[in-house]
């Protein structure tokens, strides 16, 4: 608490634009407003100054989730005094007009009271959430806490308006964080293994399809080859049959001809084509057989 300095008999006070001044004289409300400038009678006048600018209050506290796991909540609360006259009546914001210091520690206790209300809202929000949800839903926690503060009867009675709540981090204990990191890494490894197995299975399946396609093509080619062989065989058989029939027709006129005559004709044909014959060998056996061959009637 600041040391009290006796005010002068007549003083002049000029407030800042962001200060709301409440002036009491002899126990009666004399004037109030933002940025006032006035003369006052020191012995019977008391002044209270309430800041109108927004106030940022950082916070960090530990709470327990619905799964009974502790987490630390870190962030910042922004509020302002919406009803300064109400706050001046609820708390002592009296100041020394000379030093402008507050005469009590009520202004210092105000942020703590607001943070207590905030912590109560956050605790209620965490009670219905698991650890994983709490770690993922920091923004939702901030919105829930802000809505709760705006509906808080205690803050309304003080004339306080909560402007924003920012939850910057929701962290588990170091041991629990390591366990979660290990579990997450294991999950990533399992997904990686599943991806590898799926890729291998897809490769095996693709290889099987390729082999089946190759086998189907080979079977089709073998079928076509078999059909070709059958067709070639049929063609060769028909060609042989036609050749046999042709030979039969060609030999038909010579069936009754004497063998000596046929042999003579053969020698005549060889003589006509002598230029095409390189070497001709007539053995004694051939001549003896020809001479000894009986005459056919």
C-alpha positions as a Markdown table, in Angstrom:
| # | Residue | x | y | z |
|---|---|---|---|---|
| 1 | Unk | 0.0 | 0.0 | 0.0 |
| 2 | Unk | 1.4 | 3.4 | -1.0 |
| 3 | Unk | 2.2 | 5.9 | 1.7 |
| 4 | Unk | -0.5 | 8.5 | 2.2 |
| 5 | Unk | 0.4 | 12.1 | 1.4 |
| 6 | Unk | -1.8 | 14.9 | 2.8 |
| 7 | Unk | -3.6 | 16.7 | 0.0 |
| 8 | Unk | -3.4 | 20.4 | -0.3 |
| 9 | Unk | -6.4 | 22.5 | 0.7 |
| 10 | Unk | -7.2 | 23.4 | -2.9 |
| 11 | Unk | -5.9 | 21.2 | -5.7 |
| 12 | Unk | -6.3 | 20.7 | -9.5 |
| 13 | Unk | -6.6 | 17.3 | -11.0 |
| 14 | Unk | -6.6 | 16.4 | -14.7 |
| 15 | Unk | -7.3 | 12.8 | -15.7 |
| 16 | Unk | -6.0 | 11.0 | -18.8 |
| 17 | Unk | -8.5 | 10.3 | -21.6 |
| 18 | Unk | -8.2 | 6.6 | -20.7 |
| 19 | Unk | -9.0 | 7.2 | -17.0 |
| 20 | Unk | -12.5 | 7.3 | -15.5 |
| 21 | Unk | -12.5 | 9.5 | -12.4 |
| 22 | Unk | -15.1 | 9.3 | -9.7 |
| 23 | Unk | -15.1 | 12.3 | -7.3 |
| 24 | Unk | -16.7 | 12.2 | -3.9 |
| 25 | Unk | -17.0 | 15.3 | -1.7 |
| 26 | Unk | -18.0 | 14.9 | 2.0 |
| 27 | Unk | -19.3 | 11.4 | 1.2 |
| 28 | Unk | -21.4 | 12.5 | -1.7 |
| 29 | Unk | -20.9 | 11.6 | -5.4 |
| 30 | Unk | -19.9 | 15.0 | -6.9 |
| 31 | Unk | -18.9 | 14.1 | -10.4 |
| 32 | Unk | -17.6 | 11.2 | -12.6 |
| 33 | Unk | -16.4 | 10.7 | -16.1 |
| 34 | Unk | -13.5 | 10.0 | -18.4 |
| 35 | Unk | -10.7 | 12.5 | -18.8 |
| 36 | Unk | -12.1 | 15.1 | -16.3 |
| 37 | Unk | -10.2 | 18.2 | -15.3 |
| 38 | Unk | -11.3 | 20.1 | -12.2 |
| 39 | Unk | -10.5 | 21.9 | -9.0 |
| 40 | Unk | -11.2 | 20.3 | -5.7 |
| 41 | Unk | -11.3 | 21.0 | -2.0 |
| 42 | Unk | -8.7 | 18.7 | -0.5 |
| 43 | Unk | -9.9 | 18.1 | 3.0 |
| 44 | Unk | -13.3 | 16.6 | 2.0 |
| 45 | Unk | -12.6 | 15.2 | -1.5 |
| 46 | Unk | -11.7 | 11.7 | -2.4 |
| 47 | Unk | -10.8 | 10.6 | -5.9 |
| 48 | Unk | -11.0 | 7.2 | -7.6 |
| 49 | Unk | -9.4 | 6.4 | -11.0 |
| 50 | Unk | -10.4 | 3.4 | -13.1 |
| 51 | Unk | -8.5 | 2.5 | -16.2 |
| 52 | Unk | -10.7 | 2.4 | -19.4 |
| 53 | Unk | -8.1 | 0.9 | -21.7 |
| 54 | Unk | -8.0 | -2.8 | -22.5 |
| 55 | Unk | -5.9 | -4.9 | -20.1 |
| 56 | Unk | -4.0 | -8.1 | -21.2 |
| 57 | Unk | -3.4 | -10.7 | -18.5 |
| 58 | Unk | -1.2 | -13.7 | -19.3 |
| 59 | Unk | -2.0 | -16.9 | -17.5 |
| 60 | Unk | -0.8 | -20.4 | -17.0 |
| 61 | Unk | -2.3 | -23.0 | -14.8 |
| 62 | Unk | -2.6 | -26.8 | -14.5 |
| 63 | Unk | -5.9 | -28.7 | -14.8 |
| 64 | Unk | -7.0 | -32.3 | -15.2 |
| 65 | Unk | -8.8 | -33.6 | -18.3 |
| 66 | Unk | -11.8 | -36.0 | -18.3 |
| 67 | Unk | -9.3 | -38.9 | -18.6 |
| 68 | Unk | -7.6 | -37.8 | -15.3 |
| 69 | Unk | -4.4 | -36.6 | -17.0 |
| 70 | Unk | -2.9 | -33.3 | -16.0 |
| 71 | Unk | -2.3 | -30.6 | -18.6 |
| 72 | Unk | -0.9 | -27.1 | -18.4 |
| 73 | Unk | -3.0 | -24.3 | -20.1 |
| 74 | Unk | -1.1 | -21.2 | -21.3 |
| 75 | Unk | -2.6 | -18.2 | -22.9 |
| 76 | Unk | -3.8 | -14.6 | -22.5 |
| 77 | Unk | -7.0 | -12.9 | -21.3 |
| 78 | Unk | -8.0 | -9.5 | -22.5 |
| 79 | Unk | -10.7 | -7.5 | -20.6 |
| 80 | Unk | -11.9 | -4.0 | -20.0 |
| 81 | Unk | -13.9 | -2.1 | -17.5 |
| 82 | Unk | -17.3 | -1.7 | -19.1 |
| 83 | Unk | -19.0 | -0.1 | -16.1 |
| 84 | Unk | -16.4 | 1.9 | -14.2 |
| 85 | Unk | -18.9 | 3.4 | -11.8 |
| 86 | Unk | -20.0 | 0.0 | -10.8 |
| 87 | Unk | -16.4 | -1.2 | -10.3 |
| 88 | Unk | -15.6 | 1.9 | -8.2 |
| 89 | Unk | -18.4 | 1.0 | -5.9 |
| 90 | Unk | -17.4 | -2.7 | -5.7 |
| 91 | Unk | -13.7 | -2.2 | -5.2 |
| 92 | Unk | -11.5 | 0.5 | -3.8 |
| 93 | Unk | -9.8 | 2.4 | -6.7 |
| 94 | Unk | -9.2 | 5.5 | -4.6 |
| 95 | Unk | -6.0 | 7.3 | -5.5 |
| 96 | Unk | -3.7 | 9.9 | -4.0 |
| 97 | Unk | -4.4 | 13.0 | -6.2 |
| 98 | Unk | -0.7 | 14.1 | -5.8 |
| 99 | Unk | 1.1 | 10.8 | -6.5 |
| 100 | Unk | -1.8 | 9.2 | -8.4 |
| 101 | Unk | -1.1 | 5.9 | -6.6 |
| 102 | Unk | -3.9 | 3.7 | -5.5 |
| 103 | Unk | -4.6 | 3.7 | -1.8 |
| 104 | Unk | -5.4 | -0.1 | -1.6 |
| 105 | Unk | -4.4 | -3.3 | -3.3 |
| 106 | Unk | -7.8 | -4.0 | -4.7 |
| 107 | Unk | -6.7 | -3.0 | -8.3 |
| 108 | Unk | -3.9 | -5.5 | -8.1 |
| 109 | Unk | -6.4 | -8.3 | -7.0 |
| 110 | Unk | -8.8 | -7.6 | -9.9 |
| 111 | Unk | -6.8 | -9.6 | -12.5 |
| 112 | Unk | -6.5 | -12.5 | -10.1 |
| 113 | Unk | -10.3 | -12.6 | -9.6 |
| 114 | Unk | -10.9 | -12.6 | -13.3 |
| 115 | Unk | -8.3 | -15.4 | -13.8 |
| 116 | Unk | -10.0 | -17.4 | -11.1 |
| 117 | Unk | -13.3 | -17.2 | -13.0 |
| 118 | Unk | -11.5 | -18.1 | -16.2 |
| 119 | Unk | -9.8 | -21.1 | -14.6 |
| 120 | Unk | -13.2 | -22.3 | -13.4 |
| 121 | Unk | -14.6 | -22.2 | -16.9 |
| 122 | Unk | -11.6 | -24.0 | -18.4 |
| 123 | Unk | -11.8 | -26.7 | -15.7 |
| 124 | Unk | -15.4 | -27.4 | -16.5 |
| 125 | Unk | -14.6 | -27.6 | -20.2 |
| 126 | Unk | -11.7 | -30.0 | -19.7 |
| 127 | Unk | -13.8 | -32.3 | -17.5 |
| 128 | Unk | -15.8 | -33.5 | -20.5 |
| 129 | Unk | -12.7 | -34.0 | -22.7 |
| 130 | Unk | -10.1 | -36.7 | -23.1 |
| 131 | Unk | -6.4 | -35.8 | -23.1 |
| 132 | Unk | -6.2 | -36.2 | -26.9 |
| 133 | Unk | -9.3 | -33.9 | -27.4 |
| 134 | Unk | -7.9 | -31.3 | -25.0 |
| 135 | Unk | -4.6 | -31.2 | -26.9 |
| 136 | Unk | -6.4 | -30.8 | -30.2 |
| 137 | Unk | -9.1 | -28.4 | -29.2 |
| 138 | Unk | -7.3 | -25.4 | -27.8 |
| 139 | Unk | -9.3 | -22.9 | -29.8 |
| 140 | Unk | -12.6 | -24.5 | -28.7 |
| 141 | Unk | -11.5 | -24.3 | -25.1 |
| 142 | Unk | -10.8 | -20.6 | -25.6 |
| 143 | Unk | -14.2 | -20.0 | -27.1 |
| 144 | Unk | -16.0 | -21.9 | -24.3 |
| 145 | Unk | -14.0 | -20.0 | -21.6 |
| 146 | Unk | -14.8 | -16.6 | -23.2 |
| 147 | Unk | -18.5 | -17.4 | -23.5 |
| 148 | Unk | -18.5 | -18.5 | -19.8 |
| 149 | Unk | -16.8 | -15.3 | -18.7 |
| 150 | Unk | -19.3 | -13.1 | -20.6 |
| 151 | Unk | -22.1 | -14.9 | -18.7 |
| 152 | Unk | -20.3 | -14.8 | -15.3 |
| 153 | Unk | -22.5 | -13.1 | -12.8 |
| 154 | Unk | -19.5 | -12.2 | -10.6 |
| 155 | Unk | -17.7 | -10.3 | -13.4 |
| 156 | Unk | -20.9 | -8.6 | -14.4 |
| 157 | Unk | -21.3 | -7.4 | -10.8 |
| 158 | Unk | -17.9 | -5.8 | -11.1 |
| 159 | Unk | -18.6 | -4.2 | -14.4 |
| 160 | Unk | -16.0 | -6.2 | -16.2 |
| 161 | Unk | -16.3 | -7.3 | -19.8 |
| 162 | Unk | -14.1 | -10.1 | -21.2 |
| 163 | Unk | -13.0 | -9.3 | -24.7 |
| 164 | Unk | -11.0 | -12.3 | -25.7 |
| 165 | Unk | -9.3 | -15.4 | -24.5 |
| 166 | Unk | -6.4 | -16.9 | -26.4 |
| 167 | Unk | -5.2 | -20.4 | -25.4 |
| 168 | Unk | -1.7 | -20.5 | -26.8 |
| 169 | Unk | -0.7 | -24.0 | -25.7 |
| 170 | Unk | -2.2 | -27.1 | -24.0 |
| 171 | Unk | 0.7 | -29.3 | -22.9 |
| 172 | Unk | 0.7 | -32.6 | -21.0 |
| 173 | Unk | 3.4 | -33.5 | -18.5 |
| 174 | Unk | 6.9 | -34.3 | -20.0 |
| 175 | Unk | 6.5 | -38.0 | -19.2 |
| 176 | Unk | 3.1 | -38.1 | -20.8 |
| 177 | Unk | 4.3 | -36.1 | -23.8 |
| 178 | Unk | 7.1 | -38.7 | -24.4 |
| 179 | Unk | 4.6 | -41.5 | -24.2 |
| 180 | Unk | 2.3 | -39.8 | -26.7 |
| 181 | Unk | 5.2 | -39.1 | -29.0 |
| 182 | Unk | 6.2 | -42.7 | -28.9 |
| 183 | Unk | 2.6 | -43.8 | -29.6 |
| 184 | Unk | 2.4 | -41.4 | -32.5 |
| 185 | Unk | 5.7 | -42.6 | -33.9 |
| 186 | Unk | 4.5 | -46.2 | -33.6 |
| 187 | Unk | 1.4 | -45.3 | -35.5 |
| 188 | Unk | 3.3 | -43.6 | -38.2 |
| 189 | Unk | 5.6 | -46.7 | -38.5 |
| 190 | Unk | 2.6 | -49.0 | -38.7 |
| 191 | Unk | 1.1 | -46.9 | -41.5 |
| 192 | Unk | 4.5 | -46.9 | -43.3 |
| 193 | Unk | 4.7 | -50.7 | -42.9 |
| 194 | Unk | 1.1 | -51.0 | -44.2 |
| 195 | Unk | 2.0 | -48.8 | -47.2 |
| 196 | Unk | 5.1 | -51.0 | -47.9 |
| 197 | Unk | 3.1 | -54.2 | -47.6 |
| 198 | Unk | 0.3 | -52.8 | -49.8 |
| 199 | Unk | 2.9 | -51.7 | -52.4 |
| 200 | Unk | 4.5 | -55.1 | -52.4 |
| 201 | Unk | 1.1 | -56.8 | -52.7 |
| 202 | Unk | 0.2 | -54.6 | -55.6 |
| 203 | Unk | 3.5 | -55.4 | -57.3 |
| 204 | Unk | 2.9 | -59.2 | -56.8 |
| 205 | Unk | -0.6 | -58.9 | -58.1 |
| 206 | Unk | 0.6 | -56.9 | -61.1 |
| 207 | Unk | 3.3 | -59.5 | -61.8 |
| 208 | Unk | 0.7 | -62.3 | -61.5 |
| 209 | Unk | -1.5 | -60.5 | -64.0 |
| 210 | Unk | 1.5 | -60.0 | -66.4 |
| 211 | Unk | 2.3 | -63.7 | -66.2 |
| 212 | Unk | -1.3 | -64.7 | -66.7 |
| 213 | Unk | -1.4 | -62.4 | -69.8 |
| 214 | Unk | 1.8 | -63.9 | -71.1 |
| 215 | Unk | 0.5 | -67.4 | -70.6 |
| 216 | Unk | -2.7 | -66.5 | -72.3 |
| 217 | Unk | -0.8 | -65.1 | -75.2 |
| 218 | Unk | 1.4 | -68.2 | -75.4 |
| 219 | Unk | -1.6 | -70.4 | -75.3 |
| 220 | Unk | -3.2 | -68.4 | -78.1 |
| 221 | Unk | 0.0 | -68.6 | -80.1 |
| 222 | Unk | 0.3 | -72.4 | -79.6 |
| 223 | Unk | -3.3 | -72.8 | -80.6 |
| 224 | Unk | -2.6 | -70.8 | -83.8 |
| 225 | Unk | 0.5 | -72.8 | -84.4 |
| 226 | Unk | -1.4 | -76.1 | -83.9 |
| 227 | Unk | -4.0 | -74.9 | -86.4 |
| 228 | Unk | -1.3 | -74.0 | -88.8 |
| 229 | Unk | 0.4 | -77.4 | -88.5 |
| 230 | Unk | -2.9 | -79.1 | -89.0 |
| 231 | Unk | -3.6 | -77.0 | -92.1 |
| 232 | Unk | -0.1 | -77.7 | -93.5 |
| 233 | Unk | -0.6 | -81.4 | -92.9 |
| 234 | Unk | -3.9 | -81.3 | -94.7 |
| 235 | Unk | -2.4 | -79.4 | -97.6 |
| 236 | Unk | 0.6 | -81.8 | -97.9 |
| 237 | Unk | -1.8 | -84.8 | -97.8 |
| 238 | Unk | -3.9 | -83.3 | -100.5 |
| 239 | Unk | -0.8 | -82.4 | -102.5 |
| 240 | Unk | 0.4 | -86.0 | -102.2 |
| 241 | Unk | -2.9 | -87.3 | -103.3 |
| 242 | Unk | -3.1 | -85.0 | -106.3 |
| 243 | Unk | 0.5 | -86.0 | -107.2 |
| 244 | Unk | -0.3 | -89.7 | -106.9 |
| 245 | Unk | -3.4 | -89.2 | -109.1 |
| 246 | Unk | -1.3 | -87.3 | -111.6 |
| 247 | Unk | 1.4 | -90.0 | -111.7 |
| 248 | Unk | -1.4 | -92.6 | -112.1 |
| 249 | Unk | -2.8 | -90.7 | -115.0 |
| 250 | Unk | 0.7 | -90.1 | -116.6 |
| 251 | Unk | 1.7 | -93.8 | -116.2 |
| 252 | Unk | -1.7 | -95.1 | -117.5 |
| 253 | Unk | -0.7 | -95.1 | -121.2 |
| 254 | Unk | 2.6 | -96.9 | -120.5 |
| 255 | Unk | 1.2 | -99.8 | -118.5 |
| 256 | Unk | 1.1 | -102.2 | -121.5 |
| 257 | Unk | 4.4 | -101.1 | -123.1 |
| 258 | Unk | 7.2 | -103.7 | -123.2 |
| 259 | Unk | 10.0 | -103.1 | -120.7 |
| 260 | Unk | 12.7 | -103.1 | -123.4 |
| 261 | Unk | 10.8 | -100.3 | -125.2 |
| 262 | Unk | 10.5 | -98.3 | -122.0 |
| 263 | Unk | 14.2 | -98.7 | -121.3 |
| 264 | Unk | 15.0 | -97.6 | -124.8 |
| 265 | Unk | 12.8 | -94.6 | -124.4 |
| 266 | Unk | 14.6 | -93.8 | -121.2 |
| 267 | Unk | 18.0 | -94.0 | -122.9 |
| 268 | Unk | 16.6 | -91.8 | -125.7 |
| 269 | Unk | 15.4 | -89.2 | -123.1 |
| 270 | Unk | 18.8 | -89.2 | -121.5 |
| 271 | Unk | 20.4 | -88.7 | -124.9 |
| 272 | Unk | 18.2 | -85.8 | -125.6 |
| 273 | Unk | 19.3 | -84.2 | -122.3 |
| 274 | Unk | 22.9 | -85.3 | -122.5 |
| 275 | Unk | 24.0 | -81.7 | -121.9 |
| 276 | Unk | 22.4 | -81.8 | -118.5 |
| 277 | Unk | 24.1 | -85.1 | -117.4 |
| 278 | Unk | 27.5 | -84.8 | -115.9 |
| 279 | Unk | 28.4 | -88.5 | -115.5 |
| 280 | Unk | 26.5 | -91.6 | -116.5 |
| 281 | Unk | 27.6 | -95.1 | -115.3 |
| 282 | Unk | 26.1 | -98.2 | -116.9 |
| 283 | Unk | 27.2 | -101.3 | -115.0 |
| 284 | Unk | 27.6 | -104.8 | -116.5 |
| 285 | Unk | 24.8 | -106.0 | -114.3 |
| 286 | Unk | 22.4 | -103.4 | -115.9 |
| 287 | Unk | 23.4 | -104.5 | -119.4 |
| 288 | Unk | 23.2 | -108.2 | -118.6 |
| 289 | Unk | 19.8 | -107.7 | -117.1 |
| 290 | Unk | 18.7 | -105.7 | -120.1 |
| 291 | Unk | 20.0 | -108.4 | -122.5 |
| 292 | Unk | 18.6 | -111.2 | -120.5 |
| 293 | Unk | 15.1 | -109.6 | -120.0 |
| 294 | Unk | 12.5 | -111.7 | -121.7 |
| 295 | Unk | 10.4 | -110.3 | -124.5 |
| 296 | Unk | 6.9 | -109.4 | -123.4 |
| 297 | Unk | 4.0 | -110.5 | -125.6 |
